Amino acid sequence: MENKIKYPLGTCTVAVHDSPHHADDVFCIACITILNPNARVIRTRNRTLLDNADFRIDVGGKYDPTTGDYDHHQEDFAEYHSSPNEYKFSKGPKLAGFGLIWRHFGKDIIEEILNKFSTIAGRSPWKTTDEELQFIFNSIDNGLVASVDALDNGEQKTYYLDTGFYRMPTIIKMIQNYNPCTWVEKYDTEYYFDNAVDLAKSYLEREVIKLYGQVKAKQPLLEKVKACEDGYLILEEYLPWSPIFTQCPQETKDIKMVIFPSSDGWMFQSPYFKFSTDKDRFSINMPNGERRRQRYPAPQKIWGKVNEQLTDITGIKDAVFVHSSGFIGACKTKESAIEMAHYIVNNQDT
């Protein structure tokens, strides 16, 4: 008989532990109810109720996807995220409930979210290639799931506070804040748990859609980069361009500045590059603790300048601002934004 993973279909019952809730169990229920809105959720540690549930997540003392068990507290549990950097870590954080659910159902969850929102938008289904789906899955696993798991397993110092690899998303604190202050709040705890699950669902949905936008922008962006002969990448419509400089460093290495539209004008910004991508990246002395730097930051004399101030210094009309830290700026017209981009490249501080 084939050893199949149990799938949350129909009017199944899903058990998690009782109050207080954590980001781990909240995201687990968010995932399951995205796949099956009809799933019945119970929060208990009662052994009889657990045995009668179809799925046991973060409780039950066993990890076996064929029986619907996704606990990580047992002594012999040894499932880990992949290493964030092979030179520093032999493995990533240990999986918690969220990591186990994501491992087995993450791609289905992504496709369910994309189907839902393409329908809401009144468009044909949003499809991904296998490579694109894997990228979205990995990005969420690395950027969200591993952080939640690290905190739940008490590993945040190793993977976050000490190294910065897994940055604790503020969504974790927000979910924790949904535990009621029982001395002043009198609602049933399920009210707060349900609100926390809705928040986790919304957060996860927006992460998927953001990443879907990135993967679908990659090819048209690379085509524009390839056609760019002078190093000034001009986008007639906004596309999420920043990720391709990390994903495709060789293809984008000659781009000096990116010019793109905003809601009421045009922006200009130089892309970032990493100091190093090899094993020495984590041991070399980097200026001011930086790990990346802009290729062409704005000269300091125009940092924080606006309107006429900026025009007086640069001679470029329609200037709007340069950020006080110099990393980005805006003009009213595309032509002025292009001029400002050239000005920055040609006036680097020494």
C-alpha positions as CSV (number, residue, x, y, z in Angstrom):
1,M,0.0,0.0,0.0
2,E,1.3,3.4,-1.0
3,N,2.4,5.6,2.0
4,K,0.5,8.8,1.3
5,I,0.6,12.0,3.2
6,K,-2.8,12.8,4.8
7,Y,-4.4,15.8,3.3
8,P,-6.8,18.3,5.0
9,L,-10.0,17.7,3.0
10,G,-13.7,18.0,3.9
11,T,-14.9,18.6,7.4
12,C,-11.7,17.4,9.1
13,T,-10.8,18.3,12.7
14,V,-7.4,19.9,13.3
15,A,-6.0,20.1,16.9
16,V,-3.5,22.5,18.2
17,H,-2.5,23.3,21.8
18,D,-4.7,25.6,24.0
19,S,-3.9,29.1,25.2
20,P,-1.6,31.0,25.0
21,H,-1.1,30.9,21.2
22,H,2.3,31.4,19.5
23,A,3.2,32.5,15.9
24,D,4.0,28.8,15.2
25,D,0.5,27.3,15.8
26,V,-1.2,30.4,14.5
27,F,0.5,30.1,11.1
28,C,-0.1,26.4,11.0
29,I,-3.9,27.0,11.3
30,A,-3.7,29.8,8.8
31,C,-2.1,27.4,6.3
32,I,-4.6,24.6,6.9
33,T,-7.6,26.9,6.6
34,I,-6.3,28.4,3.4
35,L,-6.3,24.9,2.0
36,N,-9.6,24.0,3.6
37,P,-11.9,26.8,5.0
38,N,-14.2,24.1,6.4
39,A,-11.6,22.6,8.7
40,R,-12.7,22.5,12.3
41,V,-10.1,23.8,14.7
42,I,-9.9,22.7,18.4
43,R,-7.3,23.9,20.9
44,T,-6.7,21.3,23.5
45,R,-4.1,19.0,25.1
46,N,-6.8,16.5,26.1
47,R,-5.6,13.1,24.9
48,T,-9.0,11.8,24.0
49,L,-9.8,14.9,21.9
50,L,-6.4,14.7,20.2
51,D,-6.8,11.0,19.3
52,N,-10.2,11.8,17.7
53,A,-8.8,14.7,15.6
54,D,-7.8,14.1,12.0
55,F,-4.7,16.3,12.4
56,R,-2.5,17.1,15.4
57,I,-0.2,20.1,14.9
58,D,2.3,21.2,17.6
59,V,0.8,18.6,19.9
60,G,0.5,14.8,20.0
61,G,4.2,13.8,20.5
62,K,4.7,12.5,17.0
63,Y,5.8,13.5,13.5
64,D,4.1,11.3,10.9
65,P,2.4,13.0,7.9
66,T,0.6,9.8,7.0
67,T,-1.4,10.0,10.2
68,G,-1.8,13.8,10.3
69,D,0.8,14.3,13.1
70,Y,3.0,17.4,13.0
71,D,4.6,17.8,16.4
72,H,8.2,18.8,17.0
73,H,8.6,18.5,20.8
74,Q,9.7,14.8,21.0
75,E,13.2,14.1,22.2
76,D,14.3,12.3,19.0
77,F,12.9,14.9,16.6
78,A,15.7,16.0,14.2
79,E,14.3,17.9,11.2
80,Y,16.1,21.1,10.2
81,H,15.9,23.9,7.7
82,S,18.8,24.1,5.3
83,S,21.9,26.0,6.3
84,P,21.8,29.7,5.6
85,N,25.5,29.6,4.9
86,E,27.5,26.4,4.7
87,Y,30.7,28.1,6.0
88,K,29.1,29.2,9.2
89,F,26.4,26.7,10.0
90,S,26.1,22.9,9.3
91,K,22.3,23.2,9.3
92,G,19.6,25.8,9.8
93,P,17.1,26.1,12.7
94,K,15.1,23.0,13.8
95,L,11.7,22.8,12.2
96,A,8.6,23.6,14.4
97,G,5.0,23.0,13.4
98,F,5.0,25.7,10.8
99,G,8.1,24.3,9.1
100,L,6.5,20.8,9.0
101,I,3.2,22.1,7.6
102,W,5.1,24.3,5.1
103,R,7.3,21.4,4.0
104,H,4.4,19.2,3.0
105,F,1.7,21.7,1.9
106,G,3.6,25.0,1.1
107,K,3.4,24.7,-2.6
108,D,-0.3,23.8,-2.5
109,I,-0.9,26.8,-0.2
110,I,0.9,29.1,-2.7
111,E,-1.2,27.8,-5.6
112,E,-4.4,28.2,-3.6
113,I,-3.6,31.8,-2.8
114,L,-2.7,32.6,-6.4
115,N,-6.0,31.0,-7.6
116,K,-8.0,33.0,-5.0
117,F,-6.5,36.4,-5.9
118,S,-6.5,35.9,-9.7
119,T,-10.2,35.3,-9.3
120,I,-10.7,38.4,-7.2
121,A,-8.7,40.4,-9.8
122,G,-11.0,39.0,-12.5
123,R,-8.0,37.7,-14.5
124,S,-7.0,34.3,-15.9
125,P,-5.4,32.0,-13.3
126,W,-2.0,33.1,-12.1
127,K,0.3,30.2,-13.0
128,T,3.9,29.5,-12.2
129,T,6.6,27.3,-13.7
130,D,8.1,24.7,-11.4
131,E,11.1,26.9,-11.0
132,E,9.0,30.0,-10.0
133,L,6.9,28.0,-7.6
134,Q,10.1,26.6,-5.9
135,F,11.5,30.2,-5.7
136,I,8.4,31.4,-3.9
137,F,8.3,28.4,-1.6
138,N,12.0,28.8,-0.7
139,S,11.7,32.6,-0.2
140,I,8.9,32.2,2.3
141,D,10.6,29.2,4.0
142,N,13.8,31.3,4.5
143,G,12.3,34.7,5.2
144,L,9.3,33.7,7.4
145,V,9.0,30.1,8.3
146,A,12.6,29.6,9.5
147,S,12.3,32.7,11.6
148,V,9.0,31.6,13.3
149,D,10.5,28.1,13.8
150,A,13.8,29.5,15.3
151,L,11.9,31.6,17.8
152,D,9.6,28.7,18.7
153,N,12.6,26.4,19.3
154,G,14.5,29.0,21.3
155,E,17.2,29.4,18.6
156,Q,16.6,33.1,17.8
157,K,19.9,34.1,19.4
158,T,21.9,31.7,17.1
159,Y,20.2,32.6,13.9
160,Y,19.0,36.1,14.5
161,L,20.5,38.1,17.3
162,D,24.0,36.9,16.8
163,T,24.2,36.7,13.0
164,G,21.2,38.5,11.5
165,F,20.5,35.6,9.1
166,Y,16.9,35.1,10.2
167,R,15.4,38.4,11.0
168,M,12.4,38.2,13.3
169,P,9.5,39.6,11.4
170,T,7.3,42.0,13.3
171,I,4.4,39.8,12.4
172,I,5.5,37.5,15.2
173,K,5.2,40.2,17.8
174,M,1.8,41.2,16.4
175,I,0.5,37.7,16.7
176,Q,1.9,37.4,20.2
177,N,0.1,40.6,21.1
178,Y,-3.2,39.0,20.2
179,N,-3.0,36.9,23.4
180,P,-5.5,38.7,25.7
181,C,-4.5,40.8,28.7
182,T,-6.8,38.7,30.9
183,W,-6.8,41.3,33.7
184,V,-8.4,43.9,31.5
185,E,-9.9,42.0,28.5
186,K,-12.8,39.7,29.0
187,Y,-13.5,38.2,25.6
188,D,-13.2,34.4,25.1
189,T,-9.6,33.5,24.1
190,E,-10.9,32.0,20.8
191,Y,-11.8,35.5,19.7
192,Y,-8.2,36.6,19.9
193,F,-6.9,33.4,18.4
194,D,-9.2,33.8,15.4
195,N,-8.0,37.3,14.9
196,A,-4.4,36.2,15.0
197,V,-5.1,33.5,12.4
198,D,-6.8,36.1,10.1
199,L,-3.7,38.3,10.5
200,A,-1.4,35.4,9.7
201,K,-3.4,34.5,6.6
202,S,-3.4,38.0,5.3
203,Y,0.4,38.3,5.9
204,L,1.1,35.0,4.1
205,E,-1.2,35.9,1.2
206,R,0.6,39.3,0.7
207,E,4.0,37.6,0.8
208,V,2.9,35.1,-1.9
209,I,1.5,37.8,-4.1
210,K,4.6,40.0,-3.7
211,L,6.9,37.1,-4.6
212,Y,4.7,36.2,-7.5
213,G,5.1,39.7,-8.8
214,Q,8.8,39.4,-8.5
215,V,9.2,36.1,-10.4
216,K,6.9,37.4,-13.2
217,A,9.0,40.6,-13.5
218,K,12.3,38.8,-13.7
219,Q,12.3,38.0,-17.5
220,P,11.0,41.3,-18.8
221,L,13.6,43.1,-16.5
222,L,16.4,40.9,-17.8
223,E,15.4,41.7,-21.4
224,K,15.5,45.4,-20.5
225,V,18.9,45.0,-18.9
226,K,20.2,43.2,-22.0
227,A,19.0,46.1,-24.2
228,C,20.5,48.7,-21.9
229,E,23.7,50.0,-23.5
230,D,24.7,52.9,-21.3
231,G,24.1,51.6,-17.8
232,Y,21.0,53.6,-17.2
233,L,18.0,51.3,-16.9
234,I,14.8,53.2,-17.7
235,L,11.5,51.5,-16.8
236,E,8.5,53.0,-18.4
237,E,6.3,51.1,-15.9
238,Y,7.3,50.1,-12.4
239,L,8.6,46.6,-12.0
240,P,10.1,45.2,-8.7
241,W,13.6,45.6,-10.0
242,S,15.8,45.3,-6.9
243,P,15.7,41.5,-6.5
244,I,17.3,40.8,-9.9
245,F,20.5,42.5,-8.8
246,T,20.9,39.8,-6.1
247,Q,19.5,37.0,-8.2
248,C,21.4,37.8,-11.4
249,P,24.6,39.6,-10.4
250,Q,26.5,38.9,-13.6
251,E,23.7,40.0,-16.0
252,T,23.2,43.2,-14.1
253,K,26.8,44.2,-13.2
254,D,27.0,47.1,-15.6
255,I,23.8,48.9,-14.5
256,K,24.7,52.1,-12.8
257,M,21.3,53.7,-12.1
258,V,17.6,52.7,-12.4
259,I,15.0,55.3,-13.4
260,F,11.3,54.4,-12.8
261,P,7.9,56.0,-12.4
262,S,6.2,56.7,-9.1
263,S,2.7,57.9,-8.4
264,D,3.4,61.6,-9.2
265,G,6.8,61.7,-10.8
266,W,10.0,59.7,-11.5
267,M,12.5,58.1,-9.1
268,F,16.2,57.5,-9.6
269,Q,18.2,55.0,-7.5
270,S,21.5,53.2,-7.9
271,P,21.4,49.4,-7.3
272,Y,23.3,47.8,-4.4
273,F,26.1,45.3,-4.7
274,K,27.5,42.9,-2.1
275,F,31.1,43.3,-0.9
276,S,31.8,39.6,-1.4
277,T,29.9,36.4,-2.0
278,D,32.5,33.9,-0.8
279,K,33.4,32.4,2.6
280,D,35.3,35.6,3.6
281,R,32.1,37.6,3.5
282,F,31.4,36.9,7.1
283,S,34.9,37.6,8.4
284,I,36.2,40.6,6.6
285,N,36.0,44.1,8.1
286,M,33.3,46.0,6.3
287,P,32.8,49.7,6.6
288,N,30.3,50.7,9.3
289,G,29.2,47.0,9.5
290,E,27.8,47.1,6.0
291,R,27.4,44.0,3.9
292,R,26.4,45.8,0.7
293,R,26.8,49.2,-0.8
294,Q,25.3,51.2,-3.6
295,R,27.3,51.4,-6.8
296,Y,26.7,55.1,-7.2
297,P,25.4,56.8,-4.0
298,A,24.4,60.4,-4.3
299,P,27.2,62.9,-3.4
300,Q,26.7,64.1,0.2
301,K,26.2,67.7,-0.8
302,I,22.7,66.9,-2.2
303,W,21.6,64.7,0.6
304,G,18.3,66.0,2.1
305,K,18.0,68.8,-0.5
306,V,14.6,69.5,-2.0
307,N,13.1,71.5,-4.9
308,E,14.9,74.8,-5.5
309,Q,17.8,73.8,-3.2
310,L,18.4,70.7,-5.3
311,T,18.0,72.6,-8.6
312,D,20.4,75.4,-7.4
313,I,23.2,72.8,-6.7
314,T,22.7,70.5,-9.8
315,G,21.2,72.9,-12.4
316,I,18.5,70.3,-13.1
317,K,14.9,71.7,-13.2
318,D,11.9,69.8,-11.8
319,A,14.0,68.3,-9.0
320,V,11.9,67.2,-6.0
321,F,14.2,65.6,-3.4
322,V,17.2,63.4,-2.6
323,H,16.7,61.3,0.5
324,S,18.6,62.5,3.6
325,S,20.8,59.4,3.4
326,G,21.3,59.8,-0.3
327,F,20.1,56.4,-1.6
328,I,17.1,57.5,-3.7
329,G,15.5,60.7,-5.1
330,A,12.8,62.0,-7.3
331,C,12.0,64.5,-10.0
332,K,8.8,65.6,-11.6
333,T,9.7,64.4,-15.1
334,K,11.4,61.4,-16.6
335,E,13.9,63.6,-18.4
336,S,14.9,65.3,-15.2
337,A,15.3,62.0,-13.4
338,I,17.6,60.8,-16.1
339,E,19.7,64.0,-15.8
340,M,19.9,63.5,-12.1
341,A,21.0,59.9,-12.5
342,H,23.8,61.1,-14.8
343,Y,24.7,63.9,-12.4
344,I,25.1,61.4,-9.5
345,V,27.3,59.0,-11.5
346,N,29.5,61.9,-12.6
347,N,29.8,63.5,-9.3
348,Q,30.9,60.8,-6.9
349,D,32.4,61.8,-3.6
350,T,36.1,61.0,-3.3
